[in-house]
Amino acid sequence: MKLTEEQRKGQRILFKIIREAWENESFKKALIDNPEETISKFLGQKIPFRKKIIVTDQSNQDYLYINIPIKPNDKDVDDHLFNE
């Protein structure tokens, strides 16, 4: 699947946020405690978030973390994913 320019821009921003969290423990704590405010400050502008953001620290190598995404509405996609 090819990403749109907007998706690529969002991905670059996300990678910058992750890198900062890896390198700056106080930023990481703030990001976990108050993601919307921390991201807005990091980007230097108020961001109108359309969804609530939840940040979890998944850096413990002793665990396998599984994120359960939204269930797709398309039955064909659902069948394809789970019947292979």
A tleap script that builds the chain and sets N, CA, C and O, in Angstrom:
source leaprc.protein.ff14SB
mol = sequence {
  NMET LYS LEU THR GLU GLU GLN ARG LYS GLY
  GLN ARG ILE LEU PHE LYS ILE ILE ARG GLU
  ALA TRP GLU ASN GLU SER PHE LYS LYS ALA
  LEU ILE ASP ASN PRO GLU GLU THR ILE SER
  LYS PHE LEU GLY GLN LYS ILE PRO PHE ARG
  LYS LYS ILE ILE VAL THR ASP GLN SER ASN
  GLN ASP TYR LEU TYR ILE ASN ILE PRO ILE
  LYS PRO ASN ASP LYS ASP VAL ASP ASP HIE
  LEU PHE ASN CGLU
}
set mol.1.N position { 0.844 -1.177 0.000 }
set mol.1.CA position { 0.000 0.000 0.000 }
set mol.1.C position { 0.889 1.239 0.000 }
set mol.1.O position { 1.813 1.356 0.805 }
set mol.2.N position { 0.601 2.140 -0.895 }
set mol.2.CA position { 1.373 3.361 -1.019 }
set mol.2.C position { 0.808 4.433 -0.085 }
set mol.2.O position { -0.403 4.645 -0.030 }
set mol.3.N position { 1.697 5.102 0.643 }
set mol.3.CA position { 1.266 6.153 1.559 }
set mol.3.C position { 1.081 7.465 0.816 }
set mol.3.O position { 1.806 7.766 -0.133 }
set mol.4.N position { 0.094 8.246 1.264 }
set mol.4.CA position { -0.087 9.585 0.721 }
set mol.4.C position { 0.960 10.500 1.339 }
set mol.4.O position { 1.608 10.133 2.319 }
set mol.5.N position { 1.126 11.670 0.778 }
set mol.5.CA position { 2.082 12.637 1.335 }
set mol.5.C position { 1.702 12.993 2.771 }
set mol.5.O position { 2.576 13.130 3.626 }
set mol.6.N position { 0.409 13.144 3.040 }
set mol.6.CA position { -0.051 13.459 4.395 }
set mol.6.C position { 0.308 12.333 5.365 }
set mol.6.O position { 0.719 12.597 6.494 }
set mol.7.N position { 0.157 11.092 4.936 }
set mol.7.CA position { 0.516 9.952 5.782 }
set mol.7.C position { 2.020 9.904 6.026 }
set mol.7.O position { 2.461 9.615 7.138 }
set mol.8.N position { 2.808 10.188 4.987 }
set mol.8.CA position { 4.269 10.207 5.158 }
set mol.8.C position { 4.682 11.311 6.131 }
set mol.8.O position { 5.575 11.112 6.954 }
set mol.9.N position { 4.034 12.470 6.037 }
set mol.9.CA position { 4.333 13.572 6.955 }
set mol.9.C position { 3.997 13.157 8.391 }
set mol.9.O position { 4.779 13.402 9.309 }
set mol.10.N position { 2.841 12.535 8.579 }
set mol.10.CA position { 2.452 12.059 9.906 }
set mol.10.C position { 3.425 11.031 10.450 }
set mol.10.O position { 3.735 11.025 11.641 }
set mol.11.N position { 3.900 10.169 9.579 }
set mol.11.CA position { 4.870 9.147 9.969 }
set mol.11.C position { 6.190 9.789 10.408 }
set mol.11.O position { 6.782 9.375 11.405 }
set mol.12.N position { 6.645 10.791 9.668 }
set mol.12.CA position { 7.891 11.485 10.042 }
set mol.12.C position { 7.751 12.158 11.403 }
set mol.12.O position { 8.673 12.115 12.218 }
set mol.13.N position { 6.600 12.779 11.647 }
set mol.13.CA position { 6.359 13.425 12.942 }
set mol.13.C position { 6.355 12.375 14.052 }
set mol.13.O position { 6.963 12.577 15.103 }
set mol.14.N position { 5.679 11.271 13.820 }
set mol.14.CA position { 5.630 10.200 14.816 }
set mol.14.C position { 7.025 9.681 15.137 }
set mol.14.O position { 7.347 9.456 16.303 }
set mol.15.N position { 7.854 9.489 14.116 }
set mol.15.CA position { 9.226 9.022 14.344 }
set mol.15.C position { 10.032 10.036 15.158 }
set mol.15.O position { 10.842 9.640 15.995 }
set mol.16.N position { 9.826 11.328 14.929 }
set mol.16.CA position { 10.522 12.359 15.714 }
set mol.16.C position { 10.097 12.296 17.180 }
set mol.16.O position { 10.930 12.425 18.077 }
set mol.17.N position { 8.804 12.100 17.419 }
set mol.17.CA position { 8.289 12.003 18.789 }
set mol.17.C position { 8.875 10.770 19.480 }
set mol.17.O position { 9.300 10.850 20.632 }
set mol.18.N position { 8.899 9.648 18.791 }
set mol.18.CA position { 9.453 8.416 19.369 }
set mol.18.C position { 10.934 8.587 19.679 }
set mol.18.O position { 11.395 8.188 20.749 }
set mol.19.N position { 11.676 9.173 18.756 }
set mol.19.CA position { 13.112 9.386 18.985 }
set mol.19.C position { 13.335 10.266 20.217 }
set mol.19.O position { 14.213 9.986 21.032 }
set mol.20.N position { 12.541 11.328 20.348 }
set mol.20.CA position { 12.677 12.211 21.513 }
set mol.20.C position { 12.370 11.451 22.803 }
set mol.20.O position { 13.046 11.648 23.812 }
set mol.21.N position { 11.361 10.588 22.777 }
set mol.21.CA position { 11.022 9.794 23.966 }
set mol.21.C position { 12.148 8.826 24.324 }
set mol.21.O position { 12.406 8.583 25.503 }
set mol.22.N position { 12.814 8.276 23.319 }
set mol.22.CA position { 13.957 7.387 23.577 }
set mol.22.C position { 15.116 8.138 24.213 }
set mol.22.O position { 15.811 7.597 25.073 }
set mol.23.N position { 15.325 9.372 23.798 }
set mol.23.CA position { 16.501 10.131 24.222 }
set mol.23.C position { 16.267 11.011 25.445 }
set mol.23.O position { 17.231 11.461 26.064 }
set mol.24.N position { 15.013 11.268 25.809 }
set mol.24.CA position { 14.710 12.237 26.852 }
set mol.24.C position { 13.660 11.639 27.793 }
set mol.24.O position { 12.473 11.588 27.469 }
set mol.25.N position { 14.118 11.191 28.955 }
set mol.25.CA position { 13.240 10.509 29.914 }
set mol.25.C position { 12.105 11.407 30.412 }
set mol.25.O position { 10.987 10.925 30.597 }
set mol.26.N position { 12.364 12.698 30.631 }
set mol.26.CA position { 11.295 13.589 31.107 }
set mol.26.C position { 10.248 13.812 30.011 }
set mol.26.O position { 9.057 13.918 30.306 }
set mol.27.N position { 10.683 13.882 28.755 }
set mol.27.CA position { 9.731 13.991 27.645 }
set mol.27.C position { 8.871 12.729 27.577 }
set mol.27.O position { 7.657 12.810 27.390 }
set mol.28.N position { 9.500 11.570 27.728 }
set mol.28.CA position { 8.774 10.298 27.690 }
set mol.28.C position { 7.705 10.244 28.778 }
set mol.28.O position { 6.575 9.829 28.520 }
set mol.29.N position { 8.059 10.662 29.988 }
set mol.29.CA position { 7.092 10.668 31.090 }
set mol.29.C position { 5.940 11.617 30.788 }
set mol.29.O position { 4.777 11.271 30.994 }
set mol.30.N position { 6.263 12.821 30.297 }
set mol.30.CA position { 5.218 13.793 29.953 }
set mol.30.C position { 4.334 13.260 28.826 }
set mol.30.O position { 3.119 13.461 28.840 }
set mol.31.N position { 4.935 12.588 27.861 }
set mol.31.CA position { 4.187 12.025 26.736 }
set mol.31.C position { 3.196 10.967 27.217 }
set mol.31.O position { 2.067 10.902 26.729 }
set mol.32.N position { 3.611 10.149 28.161 }
set mol.32.CA position { 2.728 9.120 28.721 }
set mol.32.C position { 1.632 9.761 29.565 }
set mol.32.O position { 0.467 9.373 29.473 }
set mol.33.N position { 2.004 10.748 30.392 }
set mol.33.CA position { 1.056 11.377 31.316 }
set mol.33.C position { 0.054 12.297 30.624 }
set mol.33.O position { -1.116 12.331 31.003 }
set mol.34.N position { 0.500 13.039 29.617 }
set mol.34.CA position { -0.365 14.015 28.954 }
set mol.34.C position { 0.035 14.141 27.481 }
set mol.34.O position { 0.674 15.118 27.089 }
set mol.35.N position { -0.341 13.150 26.668 }
set mol.35.CA position { 0.146 13.112 25.288 }
set mol.35.C position { -0.242 14.314 24.434 }
set mol.35.O position { 0.595 14.840 23.701 }
set mol.36.N position { -1.491 14.758 24.515 }
set mol.36.CA position { -1.934 15.853 23.651 }
set mol.36.C position { -1.134 17.126 23.906 }
set mol.36.O position { -0.644 17.759 22.971 }
set mol.37.N position { -1.008 17.495 25.174 }
set mol.37.CA position { -0.267 18.712 25.527 }
set mol.37.C position { 1.214 18.576 25.169 }
set mol.37.O position { 1.815 19.511 24.640 }
set mol.38.N position { 1.793 17.428 25.454 }
set mol.38.CA position { 3.218 17.208 25.191 }
set mol.38.C position { 3.521 17.256 23.696 }
set mol.38.O position { 4.519 17.849 23.286 }
set mol.39.N position { 2.677 16.645 22.887 }
set mol.39.CA position { 2.882 16.665 21.436 }
set mol.39.C position { 2.725 18.080 20.897 }
set mol.39.O position { 3.513 18.511 20.055 }
set mol.40.N position { 1.719 18.808 21.372 }
set mol.40.CA position { 1.531 20.195 20.934 }
set mol.40.C position { 2.746 21.046 21.271 }
set mol.40.O position { 3.208 21.827 20.439 }
set mol.41.N position { 3.267 20.899 22.488 }
set mol.41.CA position { 4.466 21.652 22.883 }
set mol.41.C position { 5.665 21.252 22.026 }
set mol.41.O position { 6.428 22.113 21.587 }
set mol.42.N position { 5.831 19.970 21.788 }
set mol.42.CA position { 6.954 19.467 21.004 }
set mol.42.C position { 6.924 20.023 19.579 }
set mol.42.O position { 7.964 20.370 19.021 }
set mol.43.N position { 5.735 20.106 19.001 }
set mol.43.CA position { 5.595 20.595 17.631 }
set mol.43.C position { 5.512 22.114 17.550 }
set mol.43.O position { 5.582 22.690 16.465 }
set mol.44.N position { 5.360 22.766 18.719 }
set mol.44.CA position { 5.332 24.224 18.747 }
set mol.44.C position { 4.024 24.832 18.291 }
set mol.44.O position { 3.983 26.003 17.913 }
set mol.45.N position { 2.961 24.060 18.321 }
set mol.45.CA position { 1.652 24.592 17.950 }
set mol.45.C position { 0.549 23.744 18.567 }
set mol.45.O position { 0.729 22.550 18.807 }
set mol.46.N position { -0.585 24.369 18.819 }
set mol.46.CA position { -1.736 23.653 19.363 }
set mol.46.C position { -2.297 22.751 18.271 }
set mol.46.O position { -2.612 23.210 17.173 }
set mol.47.N position { -2.416 21.490 18.580 }
set mol.47.CA position { -2.901 20.509 17.619 }
set mol.47.C position { -4.353 20.153 17.962 }
set mol.47.O position { -4.635 19.776 19.099 }
set mol.48.N position { -5.274 20.265 17.004 }
set mol.48.CA position { -6.669 19.868 17.270 }
set mol.48.C position { -6.834 18.352 17.107 }
set mol.48.O position { -7.131 17.870 16.014 }
set mol.49.N position { -6.645 17.624 18.174 }
set mol.49.CA position { -6.735 16.168 18.113 }
set mol.49.C position { -8.195 15.747 17.969 }
set mol.49.O position { -9.061 16.221 18.705 }
set mol.50.N position { -8.459 14.862 17.023 }
set mol.50.CA position { -9.820 14.372 16.796 }
set mol.50.C position { -10.119 13.131 17.625 }
set mol.50.O position { -11.276 12.737 17.778 }
set mol.51.N position { -9.074 12.524 18.154 }
set mol.51.CA position { -9.237 11.327 18.978 }
set mol.51.C position { -8.359 11.457 20.213 }
set mol.51.O position { -7.377 12.199 20.219 }
set mol.52.N position { -8.724 10.730 21.247 }
set mol.52.CA position { -7.903 10.685 22.454 }
set mol.52.C position { -6.650 9.869 22.143 }
set mol.52.O position { -6.711 8.863 21.437 }
set mol.53.N position { -5.529 10.308 22.672 }
set mol.53.CA position { -4.262 9.617 22.453 }
set mol.53.C position { -3.860 8.900 23.733 }
set mol.53.O position { -3.879 9.486 24.815 }
set mol.54.N position { -3.500 7.642 23.605 }
set mol.54.CA position { -2.991 6.861 24.730 }
set mol.54.C position { -1.578 6.421 24.369 }
set mol.54.O position { -1.359 5.798 23.331 }
set mol.55.N position { -0.630 6.747 25.227 }
set mol.55.CA position { 0.767 6.367 25.009 }
set mol.55.C position { 1.148 5.357 26.083 }
set mol.55.O position { 0.949 5.597 27.274 }
set mol.56.N position { 1.692 4.236 25.655 }
set mol.56.CA position { 2.192 3.240 26.598 }
set mol.56.C position { 3.659 2.970 26.298 }
set mol.56.O position { 4.090 2.976 25.146 }
set mol.57.N position { 4.397 2.737 27.346 }
set mol.57.CA position { 5.820 2.422 27.205 }
set mol.57.C position { 5.939 0.929 26.924 }
set mol.57.O position { 5.677 0.104 27.799 }
set mol.58.N position { 6.329 0.590 25.716 }
set mol.58.CA position { 6.455 -0.807 25.320 }
set mol.58.C position { 7.913 -1.176 25.088 }
set mol.58.O position { 8.231 -1.948 24.183 }
set mol.59.N position { 8.787 -0.626 25.903 }
set mol.59.CA position { 10.217 -0.823 25.677 }
set mol.59.C position { 10.831 -1.972 26.477 }
set mol.59.O position { 12.021 -2.250 26.334 }
set mol.60.N position { 10.045 -2.636 27.307 }
set mol.60.CA position { 10.573 -3.759 28.077 }
set mol.60.C position { 10.706 -4.973 27.164 }
set mol.60.O position { 9.706 -5.503 26.680 }
set mol.61.N position { 11.930 -5.410 26.930 }
set mol.61.CA position { 12.187 -6.513 26.003 }
set mol.61.C position { 11.747 -7.872 26.538 }
set mol.61.O position { 11.771 -8.862 25.807 }
set mol.62.N position { 11.348 -7.927 27.803 }
set mol.62.CA position { 10.870 -9.184 28.373 }
set mol.62.C position { 9.409 -9.462 28.023 }
set mol.62.O position { 8.889 -10.531 28.345 }
set mol.63.N position { 8.749 -8.518 27.372 }
set mol.63.CA position { 7.335 -8.652 27.035 }
set mol.63.C position { 7.120 -8.563 25.532 }
set mol.63.O position { 7.881 -7.911 24.816 }
set mol.64.N position { 6.075 -9.226 25.072 }
set mol.64.CA position { 5.590 -9.067 23.710 }
set mol.64.C position { 4.306 -8.255 23.823 }
set mol.64.O position { 3.354 -8.691 24.470 }
set mol.65.N position { 4.271 -7.097 23.211 }
set mol.65.CA position { 3.121 -6.206 23.291 }
set mol.65.C position { 2.243 -6.403 22.067 }
set mol.65.O position { 2.735 -6.449 20.940 }
set mol.66.N position { 0.948 -6.517 22.295 }
set mol.66.CA position { -0.006 -6.683 21.200 }
set mol.66.C position { -1.009 -5.539 21.264 }
set mol.66.O position { -1.660 -5.322 22.286 }
set mol.67.N position { -1.121 -4.817 20.164 }
set mol.67.CA position { -2.110 -3.756 20.049 }
set mol.67.C position { -3.298 -4.311 19.276 }
set mol.67.O position { -3.139 -4.800 18.158 }
set mol.68.N position { -4.476 -4.237 19.860 }
set mol.68.CA position { -5.677 -4.723 19.186 }
set mol.68.C position { -6.290 -3.547 18.426 }
set mol.68.O position { -6.811 -2.618 19.042 }
set mol.69.N position { -6.233 -3.580 17.083 }
set mol.69.CA position { -6.757 -2.466 16.297 }
set mol.69.C position { -8.279 -2.523 16.171 }
set mol.69.O position { -8.917 -3.484 16.598 }
set mol.70.N position { -8.835 -1.489 15.585 }
set mol.70.CA position { -10.263 -1.440 15.301 }
set mol.70.C position { -10.595 -2.555 14.314 }
set mol.70.O position { -9.865 -2.784 13.349 }
set mol.71.N position { -11.691 -3.235 14.566 }
set mol.71.CA position { -12.124 -4.307 13.667 }
set mol.71.C position { -12.555 -3.699 12.328 }
set mol.71.O position { -13.314 -2.730 12.310 }
set mol.72.N position { -12.079 -4.258 11.208 }
set mol.72.CA position { -12.466 -3.714 9.901 }
set mol.72.C position { -13.952 -3.947 9.622 }
set mol.72.O position { -14.530 -4.939 10.066 }
set mol.73.N position { -14.549 -3.031 8.890 }
set mol.73.CA position { -15.955 -3.165 8.512 }
set mol.73.C position { -16.137 -4.083 7.312 }
set mol.73.O position { -17.208 -4.658 7.119 }
set mol.74.N position { -15.111 -4.215 6.523 }
set mol.74.CA position { -15.190 -4.978 5.282 }
set mol.74.C position { -15.004 -6.468 5.570 }
set mol.74.O position { -13.926 -6.889 5.989 }
set mol.75.N position { -16.050 -7.267 5.348 }
set mol.75.CA position { -15.997 -8.699 5.630 }
set mol.75.C position { -14.903 -9.395 4.821 }
set mol.75.O position { -14.268 -10.325 5.318 }
set mol.76.N position { -14.676 -8.955 3.581 }
set mol.76.CA position { -13.637 -9.571 2.755 }
set mol.76.C position { -12.256 -9.390 3.375 }
set mol.76.O position { -11.437 -10.309 3.360 }
set mol.77.N position { -12.000 -8.203 3.920 }
set mol.77.CA position { -10.721 -7.949 4.588 }
set mol.77.C position { -10.607 -8.858 5.799 }
set mol.77.O position { -9.566 -9.474 6.027 }
set mol.78.N position { -11.680 -8.939 6.572 }
set mol.78.CA position { -11.716 -9.778 7.764 }
set mol.78.C position { -11.451 -11.242 7.394 }
set mol.78.O position { -10.635 -11.904 8.035 }
set mol.79.N position { -12.135 -11.743 6.371 }
set mol.79.CA position { -11.946 -13.131 5.937 }
set mol.79.C position { -10.519 -13.378 5.455 }
set mol.79.O position { -9.921 -14.405 5.773 }
set mol.80.N position { -9.983 -12.444 4.695 }
set mol.80.CA position { -8.627 -12.582 4.159 }
set mol.80.C position { -7.589 -12.650 5.284 }
set mol.80.O position { -6.661 -13.456 5.228 }
set mol.81.N position { -7.749 -11.810 6.293 }
set mol.81.CA position { -6.771 -11.755 7.378 }
set mol.81.C position { -6.769 -13.011 8.235 }
set mol.81.O position { -5.711 -13.445 8.690 }
set mol.82.N position { -7.922 -13.592 8.458 }
set mol.82.CA position { -8.019 -14.656 9.443 }
set mol.82.C position { -8.222 -16.049 8.864 }
set mol.82.O position { -8.371 -17.009 9.621 }
set mol.83.N position { -8.233 -16.183 7.555 }
set mol.83.CA position { -8.436 -17.499 6.953 }
set mol.83.C position { -7.243 -17.963 6.140 }
set mol.83.O position { -7.402 -18.742 5.200 }
set mol.84.N position { -6.078 -17.509 6.476 }
set mol.84.CA position { -4.873 -17.952 5.762 }
set mol.84.C position { -4.129 -18.964 6.587 }
set mol.84.O position { -3.086 -19.460 6.161 }
savepdb mol mol.pdb
quit
